[in-house]
Amino acid sequence: MERVTNLLRPNPNRMLNKDLQNVFLFSPSALCWRAVFLIVWISYIQRMEISNLTGVDIDVVLDGFEEAFREYAVGFDRKELEAMFVRRGYDPEVSFGAFDDGKLVAFTLTGRGIYGGRLTAYDCATGTHPAYRGRHLARNLFDQAVVRLRELGFEQYVLEVLKDNDPAIELYRNAGFCKTADFDCFRMPVSGLRAVDKTPDLEFEVRGILSDEVYASEEFCDFLPSWQNSLESLMRGSGGLDFWGAYVGRKMVGCCVYDPMTGDVARLAVTPRLRRHGIATELLRAALSRTVSPTAKVLNIDATNKTLPLFLTAVGFGAGLSQFEMTKKL
């Protein structure tokens, strides 16, 4: 009881401290500084605008992208970036940006499509200008996007993250994402392609094909392709891709889809009963014969698949980075 009474009894030192605080908080000079801060803050808020990217010119988006990732040693080709956004289904209606005096300083670029039979949003790219980091802009933009996606009836949000990026993985987990796939990636110099042992006496022809002929290759795939390698993605980006087919007689038995600008092998598949006949090697050889990129890469091979990695290693590819697919139900 005595302790409680002492706690309730006025403390002269506390009262003095409080009086000093009042003098500080409400003195003319303090009020002046607070007014200045308030004016600056209101000006900042009025200047900063968050909205979706409908009607925003693609050059403004590309400017923002380059600023956000300018500290990376790798340069960006604008045509390649535009092609990547097209292939990944970039949709301005469900993409959001933060603008400071009309300049895009943070963004979340979202793709739209059907994935696994569900209306899906895909994180094409998320970035923040270095000078604007630490202000929770990316999370604010993500929250805005999720609200809009739910309004439009989207069922899930999918993204990919490097396996060794623990801070990002934890951030996505806290935002409601969970791991749904484990992907491996491979790359090699284009000049490094080598032949492998093959069963002789099989006659086949490799030739260029129309983009819609790639649908026949779905049955050759051992695993569900990731978002960027799905049929829908290939059709969106067909203008910048080369399509090759291997035929025995009039029947397609293998397929390769290749981006000559970036070196991305988006699809390489051979019917299981005719593997180890050199079909995949010849498909790759044909594709790489028209390449501009000095490096070939195969992204997002399901880590549970053992067949394709063994072939890629045999013809000269080396293991690259690995990443997780993470999904949030909406």
N, C-alpha and C positions, 0 to 999 in steps of 0.2 A: 504493500500500500504506500509505503514511504517513497519507493522508487517511482510509482505512478504519479504521486503528488509532485515529486521533484520534476518529473517530465512536464507536468502541466503548469508548474510555476514559471512565471516570466523570467527569461534569461537576459540580463542587461547587455551582455556581449552580443547575443543574437539580435536583440532589438537595435543595437548600434550598427551591426552589420547590415540589417535590413534598411535602416535609415540611410546608410551609405549607398546601398544598392538603389534606393529610390532617388537619391541625389544624382547618381550616375545615369540611371535610366531616364530620368525626366528633366535633367538639366538641359538648358538651351542647346549646348553643343552636342549632347547625346541625341536629342530630338532631331537636330539638323542632320546628323550622320544617318540616323534611322530613316529619315525622309529621303535622303539621297539613295540609300540602299533600296528602299521601296520603289523609287522611280526607276532605278536601273533594272530591278527585277521585273517590274511590270513591262518595261521596254523589251526585255529579253523574252518574256513569255509571249508578248504580242508579235515579236519577230519570228519566234519558233512556231512552226505549223506542222501538225501531223495529219496526214491524209493518205488515202490510197493513191495509186499511181495512174489511175485512169486519165488519159489525156496528156500525160507527161511524156515529152519527147524522149526517144530512146537515147539520144546523145546526152541528155541530162542524167539519165540512169547510168550510162557508161562513165560519165565524168565522176559521179559519186562512187562507182565501183573502183575506179582507178585510184581515187584519193584514199579510199578505205584500205586498199591493199598496196599502197605505194611503197611501203617499207619492205615488201618482198623483193627478193633479188630478181625474180622472173618478170619479164615484161609481158604486157597483154596486147594481143592483136584484136582490134575492135571487131573486125569481121568474124573472127573466131568466137569472140564473146557473144555476138549477136546470134551466130549459128548455134552456140551452146544453149542460149536462152530459148531459142525456137524449139530445139530438140527436147529440152526438158519441160516444155509446156508453160513457159512464163506467161502469167495472166495479170495484167495491171490492176484488174478489179479486185483481186484478193492479195495484192502486194501493197506494202505500206512504206512510206518514207517520212523522215523528219527533215524539214526545210528551215534553214536559217537565212532570212533575207532572200529567199528563192533558191538557195543553194542546197542540194541534197547532201546532208551530213550523216545520215544513218538510214538503213533500209533493210527490209526483209522482202526478197523477191520470191514469189510463190508460184509454183506450177500447178496446173489443173489437169486431171486425167483419171482414167479408170485403171486401178492397180489391184490385182487380186480380186477382181470383180466388184470393187467398191469405189465410189467417188472419192478421190484422194487429192489432198494438197501435198505438194513436194517442195521442200526448201531448196530452191535453186541457188540462192546465195544470201548471206546475212553479213552485214558489215557496218562499221562506224568509223567516221573520220577520226584519226588519232587525237585531234584537239578536242573531241567531244566525247571521248570515252570516260567511263566512270559516272555517267549521268543516268544510267538505266534506260537509255533510249531504245536499245535493242529489245529489252523485255517489254517495254511499253508498246513497241511496234508489233511484237509477237502477240501480245494480248489483244490488240486491235484486230489483227488478222484472224485470230481464233474466233472472236465474236462474229466477224463477217462470214467466216467459213461455216459456222453453225447456222447462221441465218439462211445460207444458201444450200443447206442440206448435205454438206460434206461429212463423210463418215470417219475419216482418219487423216492424220498429218504425218508424213514420212520424211526423214532426213538421214544423212550419212555423216559419220564422224570418225576421225582417225582413232585407232585403238589406243594410241599412247597419249591422247589428249584428255587426260583425266579431269581437269577442271571443266571442260565443255561437257563431258559425259555426265558429271555430277550435276551441272546446271540443267541439262535436259531431263535428267531423272527427277529433279525437283519440280520441273515444269510438267511432269506427268508422262514422259516418254519411257518406253521400255525397249530393250534389245529384242529385235525380231529376226535378224540375220547376221551372219558373220562372213565377210567378204575378203578375198585375197586378190592382189593385183600383180601383174607381171609386165616387164618391159625389156626391150633389147634394141641395139642399133639395127637399122634396116639392113645393113650390109652383113649382119651376123646370122642370117637365116641359113640353116644347114639341113640337108636331107637326112631322113631316118630310114631304117630298114622297112621294107614293104613287101607284101606278098605279090609276086609277079602275075602276069597273065590276066589282068583285069583292064579292059579298055574303057576309058571314060574321057569325057571332054569337059574342060573348064571354059566357061564363056560368060560375058556380061549378061545380066538379066534385068528385067524391069522390077521396080521396087515392089509391086504387088505380088510378084512371084515368091517373095520371101516368106509369105504365109505358109507355104508348103513345108518350110523348115522347122516349124514349131514342134513337130513330132520327133525331130532329131535331137532336141535339147534334153540334157540330163537333169536340169534344174530350172526353176522359175527365174527368168532374167530379172535383174534389178530394174528400177524405174528408168534409168537412162539407156538401158539396153532392151527395153520392152518393145513389142511390135508397134505400139502406139507411138512411142518415142522415135522409132526408126521411120515411121511414116511421116511424122511431123518434120523430121530433119532430112527427108529423102533427097531434097535438092542439093545437099552438100555431101552426099554419101555415094560410094561406089558399091554396087550389088553384083556379086558373082555367084554362079551356080555350077555345080558339077553334075554331069548327066551320064547315065549309062543308058544308051539308046535315047528314048524320049522322056525317061523318068529322072527327076531330080533326086540325087542321093547325097548332096552336100551343099552348103551355103556359107558364104562369107560376106559380111557387110563391113565396109572400111571407110574411115574418114581420112582422105589423103592429106588434108591440111594439118590435122593434129596427130595423125598416126594411131588413132583409136580403132582397134578391132572390136566393133560393136557386137558382132556375132560370128562365131566359127563353129559349125555343127555338121556332123556327118552321121548318116543313118547307122545305128550300132552294128548291123550285120556286115557292113562293108568298111569298117575301120581297119587300120593297119594295111591299107592298100595305097598309101601315098596321096589320098584325095585331099586331106586337110593341108598337107604341105604344098600341093600345087595350087590350092585355093589361095593360100597365103602368098605364094610366089606371084600369082597373078595380081593380087591386090597391091602388094608392095611395089610392083613394077611401075605403078602410076603415082607413087607417093611424093609428096613435097616435104613432109616431116622426115628428119633424119632418124627418128626413133619411133618404133612401134610399141603399142601398149595394149594390154588386155585388162580391163577393169572389172571388178566386182564378180569374181568367180565364187560361187558358194563354197565355203570352206569344207563342207561335207563331201564335195565332189573330188574324187581323186584322179579321174581319167584325164580331164583336160589339163590340169597342172603337169601331169607326167609327160604329156605330149609337148606342151609348151617348153618345158625344160629340155626335152630331147632335141628340139629344133633351134635352141639357142636363147630362149627367154630366161631372165633371172627374176627372182622374187622381188617385188617392190613393197610399197606400203600396204597395210591392211586396215580395214575399217569395219565399223558396225553399222548396220541399218537399225534405226530406232523409230518407233511408231507411237503416236499418241491417239487414242480413240477420242473422237469428237462427239 
